[in-house]
Amino acid sequence: MKSSILVFLSLAIGFTACIKKEVTPLKDEGSTFVKVLGGSSPAVVKSNPIDFVTTAQTITVCDVRKDAANSADLNRSTTVTIKDDTAAVRAANPNYLQLPSNWYILVGSGITKSGGMGGNYTVTFSPGDFAKEIRINIPNAQVLNPSRLYALGFTITGVTADSKISFEKSIVVEIGAKNPWDGVYLMTGTFSDAINTTAWTYIGDQQYSLITISASKCIVRNDDLNGGIPGYIFSNAGAGTYFGAYGLVIGFDAATNKINEFYNYYGDPSLPATAGGNPAAGTGAPLYASSNGRRAVLDPSGVNAVQSKKDILVKHWLIQPSVVPNGPRSFFNDRWKYLGPR
């Protein structure tokens, strides 16, 4: 037994010695690097949502760090040039909108910008500084289109001779305006239809995203339906299907958290078309009926309000007078369990 242990130790020591012989020092050991915290090359995307309100908000959009090799380097002044990288924004997501420079104010000591959109930030590290935050103040988030996502790109393009640019040099910050109900939810519940009473049944849980369109109102996108459109999936004799030109828009009373608006997405001509239908053919207020006459209406017997932990209880009807002249055609009784931010 002892001899086996000795053999094992001998092998382990030999293996360790082998590893030590192959280790070489890093090429840039001893250098001072400047980086974007959380950055990479090409740029990574970081989400930074803001509240859809008219009061001013300040957010950090880029955290720049100086990793000094030694105390002498730390105590030197370093100047960093950072590109307002509009190309990185387009590469990250062609659907992003560049956040217009006149919608925000640059804040932070030792940081200036020239050239407007697509220009350059100059970040100055004074002796002893190792972190600088580029922050912006947005006086009124309601200038943003809440149904779209905006972004700013940051890429380090130059540093003074005492430092080098890190591989972690680029980031794209996604900025979306969101009301308190915006988020991702798991829909569970029951479904029945007055016409197809046996064939049409509940198919299972579905993921919804509530997407801000005003300070108190959201589009309800079904993330499980055709890549994500407003609509409801149900079972037709075991096969998945959905109602054409039928989806939801929901609004809330901020004081009570009760649902105070509820209508068919495809009945609102102000909203964009999807694979599920074209709202341009809808009637608009007050009925918000789609081109095929479908309407979404709250069932007054439901709780129809936000619960603790941000879950939502909503009981509602699909009304379609051409099929059922009096009363609802379909019945929904849902719990939308809040999963987290979108």
C-alpha positions as CSV (number, residue, x, y, z in Angstrom):
1,M,0.0,0.0,0.0
2,K,2.8,2.4,1.0
3,S,4.6,1.7,-2.2
4,S,1.5,2.5,-4.3
5,I,1.1,5.8,-2.5
6,L,4.8,6.6,-3.2
7,V,4.4,5.8,-6.9
8,F,1.3,8.0,-7.1
9,L,3.2,10.9,-5.4
10,S,6.1,10.4,-7.7
11,L,3.8,10.6,-10.8
12,A,2.0,13.6,-9.4
13,I,5.3,15.5,-8.7
14,G,6.6,14.6,-12.2
15,F,3.3,15.8,-13.8
16,T,3.4,19.1,-11.9
17,A,7.1,19.6,-12.9
18,C,6.0,19.0,-16.5
19,I,3.4,21.7,-16.3
20,K,5.8,24.2,-14.7
21,K,8.2,23.8,-17.7
22,E,5.4,24.7,-20.2
23,V,4.2,27.9,-18.4
24,T,5.3,31.1,-20.0
25,P,4.7,34.7,-18.9
26,L,1.9,36.7,-20.5
27,K,3.2,38.8,-23.4
28,D,1.7,42.0,-22.0
29,E,2.5,41.3,-18.4
30,G,3.2,44.6,-16.6
31,S,1.2,46.8,-18.9
32,T,-1.6,49.1,-18.0
33,F,-4.9,48.4,-19.8
34,V,-8.0,50.5,-20.3
35,K,-11.3,48.6,-20.7
36,V,-15.0,48.9,-20.7
37,L,-16.4,47.0,-17.7
38,G,-18.4,44.1,-19.1
39,G,-17.3,44.9,-22.6
40,S,-15.8,42.7,-25.3
41,S,-14.8,42.7,-29.0
42,P,-17.1,42.8,-30.9
43,A,-19.5,44.7,-28.6
44,V,-21.7,42.9,-26.2
45,V,-25.2,44.2,-25.4
46,K,-26.3,45.3,-22.0
47,S,-30.0,46.3,-21.2
48,N,-30.6,49.5,-19.2
49,P,-34.4,50.2,-19.2
50,I,-35.8,53.4,-17.9
51,D,-39.2,54.4,-16.5
52,F,-41.7,55.9,-18.9
53,V,-42.1,59.2,-17.0
54,T,-41.6,62.9,-17.5
55,T,-39.3,63.3,-14.5
56,A,-35.5,63.4,-15.2
57,Q,-33.5,60.1,-14.9
58,T,-29.8,59.6,-14.8
59,I,-28.3,56.2,-15.9
60,T,-24.8,54.8,-16.3
61,V,-24.2,53.8,-20.0
62,C,-20.5,53.0,-20.0
63,D,-18.2,52.2,-17.1
64,V,-14.5,52.7,-18.1
65,R,-11.7,51.2,-16.0
66,K,-8.0,51.7,-15.9
67,D,-6.2,48.5,-14.8
68,A,-2.9,50.0,-13.7
69,A,0.1,47.7,-13.7
70,N,1.6,49.4,-10.7
71,S,1.3,52.4,-8.4
72,A,3.4,54.6,-10.7
73,D,1.0,54.0,-13.6
74,L,-2.0,54.6,-11.4
75,N,-0.6,58.0,-10.4
76,R,-0.2,59.1,-14.0
77,S,-3.0,61.0,-15.9
78,T,-4.5,58.9,-18.7
79,T,-6.7,60.2,-21.6
80,V,-9.0,57.8,-23.3
81,T,-10.9,58.3,-26.6
82,I,-14.2,56.4,-26.9
83,K,-16.2,56.3,-30.1
84,D,-20.0,56.9,-30.1
85,D,-20.2,53.7,-32.1
86,T,-23.3,53.8,-34.3
87,A,-22.0,51.0,-36.4
88,A,-21.8,48.7,-33.3
89,V,-25.4,49.5,-32.6
90,R,-26.5,48.6,-36.1
91,A,-24.5,45.4,-35.9
92,A,-25.9,44.4,-32.6
93,N,-29.6,44.8,-33.8
94,P,-30.7,46.4,-37.0
95,N,-34.0,47.2,-35.3
96,Y,-32.4,49.4,-32.7
97,L,-32.9,53.2,-33.0
98,Q,-29.9,55.4,-32.2
99,L,-30.8,57.5,-29.1
100,P,-30.8,61.1,-30.4
101,S,-28.1,63.2,-28.7
102,N,-30.6,66.0,-28.1
103,W,-32.7,63.7,-25.9
104,Y,-30.1,63.4,-23.2
105,I,-27.4,65.4,-21.3
106,L,-23.9,64.0,-20.7
107,V,-23.0,64.1,-17.0
108,G,-19.8,63.1,-15.1
109,S,-16.6,64.8,-14.2
110,G,-13.6,64.4,-16.6
111,I,-15.8,63.4,-19.5
112,T,-16.6,65.5,-22.6
113,K,-18.0,64.8,-26.0
114,S,-17.5,66.3,-29.5
115,G,-19.1,65.7,-32.8
116,G,-22.7,64.8,-31.8
117,M,-24.1,61.5,-32.8
118,G,-21.2,59.3,-34.0
119,G,-18.7,61.6,-32.4
120,N,-16.1,60.9,-29.7
121,Y,-16.0,61.0,-25.9
122,T,-12.9,62.1,-24.1
123,V,-12.4,60.5,-20.7
124,T,-9.6,61.8,-18.5
125,F,-8.3,59.7,-15.6
126,S,-6.6,62.0,-13.1
127,P,-3.7,60.6,-11.0
128,G,-5.2,58.0,-8.7
129,D,-8.4,57.4,-10.7
130,F,-9.1,53.9,-11.9
131,A,-12.9,54.2,-12.7
132,K,-14.9,56.6,-14.8
133,E,-18.6,56.4,-15.5
134,I,-20.2,57.9,-18.6
135,R,-23.7,58.8,-17.4
136,I,-26.6,60.5,-19.2
137,N,-29.5,62.4,-17.9
138,I,-32.8,61.9,-19.8
139,P,-35.1,64.8,-18.8
140,N,-38.3,63.3,-20.3
141,A,-38.4,59.6,-21.2
142,Q,-41.8,60.1,-22.8
143,V,-40.1,61.5,-25.9
144,L,-39.1,57.8,-26.6
145,N,-41.4,55.5,-28.6
146,P,-42.1,52.9,-25.9
147,S,-42.8,50.2,-28.5
148,R,-39.2,50.5,-29.8
149,L,-35.8,49.9,-28.4
150,Y,-33.0,52.6,-28.5
151,A,-29.3,52.1,-28.0
152,L,-25.9,53.7,-27.7
153,G,-22.6,52.2,-28.6
154,F,-19.2,52.7,-27.0
155,T,-15.8,51.5,-28.3
156,I,-12.4,52.6,-27.0
157,T,-10.3,53.7,-30.0
158,G,-7.4,55.5,-28.4
159,V,-5.4,55.9,-25.2
160,T,-2.3,57.9,-24.2
161,A,1.1,56.2,-24.5
162,D,1.2,54.9,-20.9
163,S,-1.6,52.4,-21.5
164,K,-3.0,49.9,-23.9
165,I,-6.5,49.1,-25.1
166,S,-8.0,45.9,-23.6
167,F,-9.9,43.3,-25.6
168,E,-12.9,44.3,-23.4
169,K,-13.2,47.6,-25.4
170,S,-16.8,47.7,-26.7
171,I,-20.4,47.7,-25.5
172,V,-23.8,48.5,-26.8
173,V,-26.4,49.7,-24.2
174,E,-30.0,49.0,-25.0
175,I,-32.4,51.7,-23.6
176,G,-36.2,51.1,-23.6
177,A,-38.9,53.1,-21.8
178,K,-41.0,50.8,-19.6
179,N,-44.0,51.4,-17.4
180,P,-44.4,49.4,-14.1
181,W,-46.3,46.5,-15.7
182,D,-43.9,45.9,-18.6
183,G,-42.3,42.5,-18.3
184,V,-42.4,38.8,-19.1
185,Y,-45.3,36.6,-17.8
186,L,-46.4,33.0,-17.8
187,M,-50.0,32.7,-18.8
188,T,-52.0,29.8,-17.2
189,G,-55.8,29.4,-17.1
190,T,-58.9,28.1,-18.8
191,F,-60.4,28.5,-22.2
192,S,-63.8,27.5,-23.8
193,D,-65.8,28.4,-26.9
194,A,-69.5,28.7,-27.2
195,I,-69.6,27.3,-30.8
196,N,-66.9,24.6,-30.7
197,T,-67.6,23.3,-27.2
198,T,-65.6,20.1,-27.4
199,A,-63.0,20.5,-30.1
200,W,-61.6,23.8,-29.0
201,T,-59.8,23.5,-25.6
202,Y,-57.0,25.0,-23.6
203,I,-53.7,23.9,-25.1
204,G,-51.3,24.8,-22.2
205,D,-49.3,27.6,-20.6
206,Q,-47.9,30.3,-22.8
207,Q,-45.3,33.1,-22.3
208,Y,-46.6,36.7,-22.7
209,S,-44.5,39.9,-22.8
210,L,-46.2,43.1,-21.8
211,I,-44.7,45.9,-23.9
212,T,-45.1,49.5,-22.9
213,I,-47.0,51.8,-25.3
214,S,-47.9,54.5,-22.9
215,A,-47.4,55.4,-19.2
216,S,-50.2,53.0,-18.2
217,K,-50.8,50.7,-21.2
218,C,-49.1,47.6,-22.8
219,I,-49.4,45.5,-25.9
220,V,-49.7,41.8,-24.9
221,R,-47.3,39.8,-27.1
222,N,-47.5,36.0,-27.1
223,D,-43.9,35.0,-27.3
224,D,-44.9,31.4,-28.2
225,L,-47.0,32.4,-31.3
226,N,-45.2,32.7,-34.6
227,G,-42.1,34.2,-33.3
228,G,-43.9,36.6,-31.0
229,I,-47.2,38.4,-32.0
230,P,-50.3,39.4,-30.1
231,G,-52.7,36.4,-30.1
232,Y,-53.9,33.4,-28.2
233,I,-53.0,29.7,-28.9
234,F,-55.6,27.0,-28.3
235,S,-56.2,23.4,-29.2
236,N,-58.4,22.4,-32.1
237,A,-58.9,18.7,-31.6
238,G,-55.3,18.4,-30.5
239,A,-53.7,20.7,-33.0
240,G,-52.5,24.1,-32.1
241,T,-54.3,27.1,-33.7
242,Y,-55.2,30.7,-32.9
243,F,-57.8,33.4,-33.7
244,G,-56.9,35.6,-36.6
245,A,-57.0,39.3,-35.9
246,Y,-57.4,38.8,-32.2
247,G,-54.8,39.9,-29.6
248,L,-54.8,42.1,-26.5
249,V,-54.0,45.6,-25.3
250,I,-54.2,46.2,-21.6
251,G,-54.2,49.3,-19.4
252,F,-53.9,49.8,-15.7
253,D,-55.0,52.4,-13.0
254,A,-51.7,53.3,-11.4
255,A,-53.5,54.2,-8.1
256,T,-55.3,50.9,-7.7
257,N,-53.5,48.5,-10.0
258,K,-56.8,47.5,-11.5
259,I,-57.2,46.9,-15.2
260,N,-59.0,49.9,-16.7
261,E,-58.5,49.3,-20.4
262,F,-58.8,46.1,-22.4
263,Y,-59.3,45.8,-26.1
264,N,-58.4,43.9,-29.3
265,Y,-54.9,44.9,-30.7
266,Y,-56.2,44.3,-34.2
267,G,-59.0,46.9,-33.7
268,D,-56.6,49.8,-33.1
269,P,-55.5,51.4,-36.4
270,S,-52.6,53.1,-34.7
271,L,-50.8,49.8,-34.1
272,P,-48.5,48.0,-36.7
273,A,-49.6,45.0,-38.7
274,T,-48.3,41.5,-37.7
275,A,-48.7,38.0,-39.1
276,G,-51.9,37.8,-37.1
277,G,-53.7,40.6,-38.9
278,N,-53.8,44.3,-39.9
279,P,-55.0,46.8,-37.2
280,A,-55.4,49.4,-40.0
281,A,-58.8,47.8,-40.8
282,G,-60.0,48.0,-37.2
283,T,-62.7,50.4,-36.0
284,G,-60.7,52.1,-33.3
285,A,-62.3,53.5,-30.1
286,P,-64.6,52.8,-28.4
287,L,-65.2,49.2,-29.6
288,Y,-61.8,48.4,-31.1
289,A,-63.3,45.7,-33.4
290,S,-61.1,44.0,-35.9
291,S,-62.0,43.6,-39.6
292,N,-63.7,40.3,-38.8
293,G,-65.7,41.9,-35.9
294,R,-63.7,40.4,-33.1
295,R,-63.5,42.4,-29.8
296,A,-61.8,41.8,-26.5
297,V,-63.8,42.7,-23.4
298,L,-63.3,42.2,-19.7
299,D,-65.6,39.8,-17.8
300,P,-66.8,42.0,-14.9
301,S,-67.0,38.9,-12.7
302,G,-63.2,38.6,-12.7
303,V,-60.7,40.1,-10.3
304,N,-59.1,41.9,-13.2
305,A,-56.2,43.5,-11.2
306,V,-52.5,43.1,-10.4
307,Q,-51.8,40.9,-7.4
308,S,-48.8,40.6,-5.1
309,K,-45.5,39.8,-6.7
310,K,-46.8,41.5,-9.9
311,D,-49.0,38.6,-11.0
312,I,-52.1,39.6,-13.0
313,L,-55.6,38.0,-12.7
314,V,-57.7,38.7,-15.8
315,K,-61.0,37.2,-16.9
316,H,-62.2,38.2,-20.4
317,W,-64.3,37.4,-23.4
318,L,-64.0,37.3,-27.1
319,I,-67.0,39.0,-28.6
320,Q,-67.9,38.3,-32.3
321,P,-71.5,39.2,-33.1
322,S,-71.4,37.7,-36.6
323,V,-71.0,34.3,-35.0
324,V,-72.7,34.8,-31.6
325,P,-75.1,37.7,-31.9
326,N,-75.7,38.0,-28.2
327,G,-73.0,37.4,-25.6
328,P,-69.5,36.2,-25.7
329,R,-68.1,33.7,-28.2
330,S,-65.0,32.6,-26.2
331,F,-64.2,32.7,-22.5
332,F,-60.8,33.1,-20.9
333,N,-59.9,33.0,-17.2
334,D,-56.1,33.7,-16.8
335,R,-53.4,34.2,-14.3
336,W,-50.3,35.9,-15.7
337,K,-47.4,35.0,-13.4
338,Y,-44.7,37.7,-13.5
339,L,-41.3,36.1,-14.5
340,G,-39.1,39.2,-14.7
341,P,-38.2,42.2,-16.8
342,R,-38.3,42.0,-20.5
